Amino acid sequence: MCDPAAVQGVDDRTLWAAAGTVCGRLVAHDMDALRALTAKELWDRAAAEELAPLVEHAVAARPLGVLGRHTLLHAATPGAAYPAYVVEQQWTPAAGRPLVEDERLFTLIDRAALEAAGDSDRLARLATKLAAQDAALGYVDALNDHDAAAVTAMWTPDFAAGRAGAAPPVDGLRSAELIGSVGPRTLVLCRFADRDETQELLWRPLDGRILVQGQRSFRPPPA
């Protein structure tokens, strides 16, 4: 999924509203409406299959944030293969309205349940995802402890250098929660006194550890 800064003619509020519409259509179990919001190529290639369990099982959904032309939404899906999904969608203007042209789904895997099931093949296939989740859980603990030193200790030197001495976001943080992962990427929902922010963290192995190599932050548009 590419990551241009923005789509000309589509502002954050428009995309926030579009993500809200997707949420409403998921909870309404309206597959036809979701198809109408999606570029045909993506729908035929992946979206129809990917969104099917959300459409069938979603009982609640809400947008989380906007970044450039990307949005995040969270859907609660009891009864589906995963109890919740986070969907990142990339939008493009088409015929004067935004359409989803790419998407990525984030879920959480219960490592203990997977190990108890003894499915060694699946454990091997999901090794990168599970390692990122494990690392992110430690990161979340450090955030919730407001331990800036522990947070920065989980950054690669390159990532730390790129932040030019900026402190980790612990001031005003009320809570942090791991809400999804895909491959080496995890999503951490941070609730601050004045805002919510969802951080997408990119993890990489380095010297026997799994560390943060990159970060993107999704936020609701200003009120």
N, C-alpha and C positions, 0 to 999 in steps of 0.2 A: 504494500500500500504506500503510494507516494505521499509526500507531505509538503505541498506548496503552501505558501503563507496564507493565501486567501483566494477566494473566487471573486473576480470583479463583479460588482453588482449584487452580491449576496452578503449582507452584513450579519453580525453575530445574532442579533435579535431574530432575523428571519430564519436562520438555521436553528436557533433554540426553539422557535415556534414549530419548525418542521419536525424536529426531534420529538416535540410534544405530540404532534399529530401521529407519528409512528407509534408512540407509546399508546395512544388512544386506540389505534387500529389493532395493536397486539391484544389489548385487553378485550376488545370487541370481537376478537377471533375473525377478523375481516381480511382474509387472504387477498381478495380482489383489490381492496384499497391499498394494501401494501405493494401489490404488483404495480399499481398505477403510480406509486411514489418511487419506483425503482427503474433504472435504465434496463432496457430489454436484454442487453448482453449479460449484465450481471444476474438478472433474474434467471435466465436460461442456464447460465453457467453454474451458479452456486446459491443465490439468495433463496430461491423457492425451497430448496432442500434444507438450507441452514435455518430458515425462519419457521419451518413447519412445526417443530416442537414448541417454539415460543407461542405461535398462534394458537396451538391446541391447548396449552397449559397455562398461559400467562393469567395471573389473577391481579397483578398490579405492575405498573411500569412508570418510570419517571426519568426525565432527562437529567444528566449529571453535569455536563459542561460542554463548552465549545472551545476549539483551538483551530484557528485558521478556517479551513473548510471542512473540518472534522467535528463530529459530535459524538458524545457518549451517552448511552442510556442503560438503565438497569431494569431488568424484568424478573419478577418473582414467578417461578414456574414449578410449583409443587406437582409431583407426578411425572415430570419429565426426567430425562436421563440425568440432568443436573437441576438442583432446586432453584438456581438463579443463573442468569446470563447477564453479561455486560456486552453491549454491541457498540463497536466503533463504526461509524458510517462516514464515508467521504462523499461530499455533495458536489454537484455541478449544476449550473443554470442550464435549463433546457426549455425552450418555448416560453421564456419569461417566468419560469418557476424552478425551484431546486429539485433535482432528482438524485437519488443515491446511486453512485457509480461504482463504489467499492465498499466492502465491509469486512470486519474481523470480529469474531466472537471470542470472548474471554469466559472461562469457567474456573471452578476450583475442584481439585481432586482430593479426596480424603486418603492420604497416604496410608494411614493405619488400616483402613478398611481394605484397601487394595493389597497391602501386604498380608492381611489376614486371609484374604481370598486365595493367596498363593499363585496369583497369575503372573508368573515371571516374565512372560512375553510382553504383557501390557506394561509391567513395571519398566522393562527395558525401553519400550517405545516412548514412555513418558518421562524418561530420566531427566531430560533437560527441563521440562515443565516442573517436575517435582523438586528439583534442585533450586530452581528460581523461587518456587513457593516457600521452601524451607528458609532460604535466605531472607525473603521478604517478611516472613513471620518474625525473624530476629530484628529486622529493620523496624517493623511496626512496634515491637516491644520497646526499642530504644526511643522511638518517637513518643510513645505513651509515657515513658519515664522522663521525657524532656531532657534526655541525655545527649546533648549535642556532640560530645566527643565520641560516643558510641556510634552515632549516626555517621559522622565523617569517617570513622574507622572502616566503614563498609563502602566507601567510595574508592574507585581506582585512582591512582595518581593523576592520570589524564583528566578524569572527570573533576577531581578536586582543583586541578590547575585551571580548568576551563571556567570554574565558578569564581575565580579570582578572589579567593578568601571570603566569599559570601557564607554566612552562617546557615546551618540547616534550619528549616522552618519549624521551630519548636515553640517560639514565643506566641502565646495566645492560642496554642493548640489545645483543643478540648479532648479530641480522640482521634485515633488512626485505626483503620481496619483494612485488612486484605480482602478485596472483593472479586478478584479474578486474575487469571493468568492464561497466557498462550505462549508456548515455546519458552524463550528466555525473557519474556516480558511479563510484568505483574502490574496490577492496578491497586493503589492504596488510596482509600477515601479518607481525606483529612478534614476534620471539622474544626474550624477556628472560631474565635469569638464573633468575628464579623463576616465570615464567608465559609463556604465549602470549596474544596479543591480536590480533584482526583489526579494523583500523580501516576503516570505510566513510567515504570522503572525498567531499564534494560540492563540485564545482568550478564556478566561474563566471568569465566573461570580465570583466576590469576594466582599463581604460586600456591595452589592447593586450596584456595578460598573462592567463593562466589561473591563478586563485588558489583556495585552499581557503576555502569559505564555511561549511562545516559538517562535523561529524564525529560518528559514532556508533562505539562500541567494543563488540565482542562478545568475551566471555571464557568459558572453561569455568567451571562452578560450583566453589566451593571444595571441596577434598578433605575 
